[in-house]
Amino acid sequence: MINFDYTDASDLDDAIRDGAMSGAKFIAGGTTLIDLMKLGVENPSRVVDLNTLRRRDSSLTAVTDLTNGGLRLGALAHMSDVAWDARVKERYPLVSQALLLAASGQVRNMATMAGNVLQRTRCPYFRDTATACNKREPGSGCSALHGINRSHAILGTSDKCIATHPSDLAVALAALDATVNVRGTSGARTIRFADLHTLPGQHPARETTLHAGDVITSIDIPNLPFARKSMYLKVRDRASFAFALAAAAVALDVQNGMIRDARVGLGGIATKPWRSREAERALTNKPATRPTFVGAANAALANAATHKDNAFKVELAKRTLVRALTEVSS
């Protein structure tokens, strides 16, 4: 590991000021940053520790009821605490399920909500500094395009990057149309979750719309009564501690056999947390039947771009979505 300066932020203003310095990185749970520093992928000149804020500002770790019936999730809340919160389990089961299907119990006890949604890709070429990666070293090339790309994305890709976004939680939040509350050098602002992450395009090293020094303080989930009937379905190579090959986050409002509203998020197959409005349009005002679900799955994957090892993901993602929709509607 390289030498770096360490700062223990005493309050948000300290964190923002130190985090805005060139080469600075925030650390909370540390379950991603420390790994990447050991690999030489991340080389910050300064590490700003946010854990003192956890003890001084309880709102950063709390799950709070909003006046509109939604929930606010503190950015420094541990994944495990949010997953087992009774209100989350009751109102947004897909969020609880996405958290519990992520990583391992030990990691969930350390990792934070904001850290989870901001985690970097698990693309093996990104994590191997001996290979070319435009996300790690802009302009160097993308080894995954012609390498082993079984785990890589089929939606939202470009000729510069096909790395898959790894977060399960972020897929559920994208489906629910959550918002992210941020404090930075220019003050406080709110970002729609759909606008937090960016597509790789020609600049895959730019992954979010956050600025230097920005600190996520909380995540708001809007009041969505039919989200009580929702689920997160994850398909992976082994039953635990594995990233998704395909995943579906779904919620349906079914009345008298007809779908009045729908939310669909897809994971394991895209370069960012993916909300499929194509699938939602194919579901709305249609009967809650298998043909409808198959049509929605076809719409969701219509623009998939595959490579030599990951073409199987198209059919796998379709089946995953159909199964999730079937279970939620039953």
N, C-alpha and C positions, 0 to 999 in steps of 0.2 A: 504493500500500500504506500501511497505517497504521503508526504507530510502535509498537514493542513491545520488551519486555526480552528479552534472550537469555541463556540459562544453558547452560553446558557441563557436563553432569552427570558428576561424577568417579566415582561408584559408584551402585549401585541405590538405596541409601538416599537419596542426594541427589536422584536422579531422581524417586523417589516423593514426597519432601517438596515439591520444586518443582512437580511435576506436579499435586499436589493443590491448589495455589493457584488461586483463582478466575480463570477466563479463560485458563488455561495449556493448551498443546498440546504433545505430543511430536513430534519430528522425527527420522527415521532416514535413509531414502533420499530423502525429500522429493519423491517423484514425484507425490504427490497434494496434500499440504498447500500447497506453494509455489504450485501452479496455482490452488488455491482462494483463497489469500490475494491473489493478483494480481487475481482476479475480484471480490474483496470479499465472497465467500461465507463464508470463514473470517476472523475478525478477532481473533485471540488477543492478549491483553495480554502474554503471556509465551510464548516458544518454548523448550522444553527439549530440547537436543540429546543424543541417546543414543549418538552415534558413538564417543565416548571409551570407552564400556563395551565396544565391540567389541574394542578393543585390550587392555583390562584383564581381560576375562573371556571366555576362548575358548569356554566352554560356550554362550554366547549366539549363537555363529555356527557351532557344530559340528553335524554329523549323527552321532548316537550310537546304538549298539546298546543296546536295553533287554534286561534279563534274560529277559523273557517272549517274546523274539523279535521285538518291535516295534521301531520307530525313534523317536528323539527328534530333532526339528528345532529348532535354535536360532532364537529369534524374530528375531534380527538377521542371520541367514544371508541372503545374496542369493538371489533366485529362481533365477538361472542356476546357482549352485553346487549348490543342492539338485536342480535338474532333471537335472544331469549326474552326480550321485552314483550310483555303480554299484549300491549297495544299494537306493536308491529306484527306479531303473530296473528292477531285477530283481524286487523284492518288491511294488512298488506302481507299475506302469507308468502307471496313470491319473493319479497325482500328477505324475510327470515330464511326461506329455503335456499336462496342464492348464497347467503352468508354461510349457512351450515354446510353447503356442498363445496365451499371453497377451502383450499389449503388443508391444514390439520388443526386439531384442537389447540395445540401449542401456539401455532401461528395466529390463529383467531384471537387468542388471549393477549397477543401483543399488537397485532396490526390494527390500524385505525381506519375509520370510515374514509377520510380524505385521502389517506395514503393508499387505500385499496383502489379507489377510482383513478388515482394518478399513477398507479404502478406501470412500469414500462414493459414492453413486449417480452415474451419468453422465446422469441425467435433464436435458435441456437447460433445463427451467424451474427446476430447483434451481440450476443454474449461471448463471442470468441473473437478476440482482438487480432487474431492472425488472419481473419477473413475480411473480405470487403463488405461494407454495410453503409448505405447512404444515411441511415438513421443515426448511426454512431459517428461516422466520418463523412459528411456531405461530399458528394462527387466521387466517392471511391467505387461505387457500383453496388449491385444487390446480388449477393451470392445465392440467395434463395431462388431467384428466377430460374436458374439452370441447375440448381443443386437439389438436395433432398427437401421437398416442400410439402410433405404429407400433412403437416400441421398448419399450413399457412392459409391465408385468407382467400376467399373467392368473391367477396363483396367489398367495394370501396378501395380497390387496389389501383396501382398505377405502374408505369414502366420503371419506376424508381424504388418501389417497395411493395411487398405483399405480406408484411408481418401482421400477425393477428393480435388484436387487443385481448389481454388475458383476463380482465375482471369479470366475474359473474355478477357481483353487486351492480356494477355500472349498467349492465344490460337490463336488469330489473328497474333501475332508476330511469333509464332512457324510456322504457315502455310506459312508465307512470308519469312522464313529463315533469320530472322533478326540477327544482331550481337550486342553484348553488350560491350561497352568500359568501362574499369575498371582501377582505380588507386589504388595501394596498397603499402605495405612496400617494395615490390620488384620492384616497378615501374609500368609502364602502360602495359596493355595487352588487347587483344580482345578475347571475348568468343563467340562462336556460340550459338545462343539462344537455340538450341537443346541440348547443353551441359551445360546450366546454371543450370537447375533443375535436381535432381537425383531421381531415383526410390527408393521406400522405402527398398526393399530387406530385409536384416536382420538388417539394421541400419536406421530405419525411422526417427530418430532424426536429421540425416544429410540430409538437404533438397536441398542444392545448392553446387556448386563447388567454391563458394567464400571463401576467407580466412579471418581471423580476421583482421580488419582494411581496408578491401577492400571497396572502394566507387565506385558505378556505376556513371559515369559522363554523359553518353549518350547512346542512342540506335539508331543504324543505320538500316534503311529499304532499301534493295537493289532496284535498278531500275527494275521494273517488269511491263512493259506496260499493260499486260492483267489484272493486278490487278485493273485497272480502272473499270473492270466489275467483281465485287466481292461483297460478303455480309457476315454479321455475323447474324445468326439466333439463337435466344435464346428461349428455352422453359422452363417455370418456373411455380410455383404454383400461383403466382399473377403477375399483369402487371408491377409492379415496386418494387424496393428495395427488390429483392429476388434473390437468387443465382440459377444458372442454374441446372435443372435436366438433360438437354441435350442441347448441342449447337453445331453449325457447322460454321466454318469459311472457305469459299470456294472462289476460283478464277479459272476461266476457260478461256482458249484460244481456241475459237471455230472458225474454218474457213471452210466455205462451208459445214457446218453440221457435221464436224469431230472435235474431241477434240485433239488439238495438244499438249497442256500442261495443267497441273492442279495442284492446291494447295488445300490441305484439312487439316484442323485442327478440333479437337473435344474437347469440353469442357463439364464440369459437370459430366463426366463419368470416369475420369482417375486421377491417383495419381500425375500427372504432366501435364503441357500443352502438348497436344497430337497431333503430326503430324502423319497423317495416310498415309504412303507411300504405304501401301497395296491398299488403295482406289485410290491413284493417279495412280498407275500402272494399276489398273482395268479400269481407265478412258482414259488413254492416247492412242491415235490412234484408238479410238472407236467412233461410232456415238453418237451424243448428244441426246440420247433418254432415255425414262424412263427405259427400260430394262438394259441399260448400268448403269444408276444411281443406280438401285436396286442391280446390281451386285457389284458395288463399295461399297455400304452400307454393303452388306453381307461380303465382304472382310474386311472391316474396323472393323467389330464386330466379326469376326471369332474366335478370341481368348479371348472373354469376359468370365470373371469368376464371376458368380453371387452368391448372398447370399439370405437369405430367404425373405427379403423385397425389394430387388432392381432388381429382374429379369426383371421387366417391362422396365427397362432402355435399354435393348437390342433392343427391337422393337421401343421404343421411339427414340433412337439415330438413328436408321436406317431411320425412317420416317423423322426425322429432317434433316438428310443429303440429302435424296432424294428431299425433298421440296426445300432446299437451292440450290441444283444443278439445279433443274428445273427452279427456278426463275432466276438464273444467266444466264442460257443458252437461255432464251426466248428473 
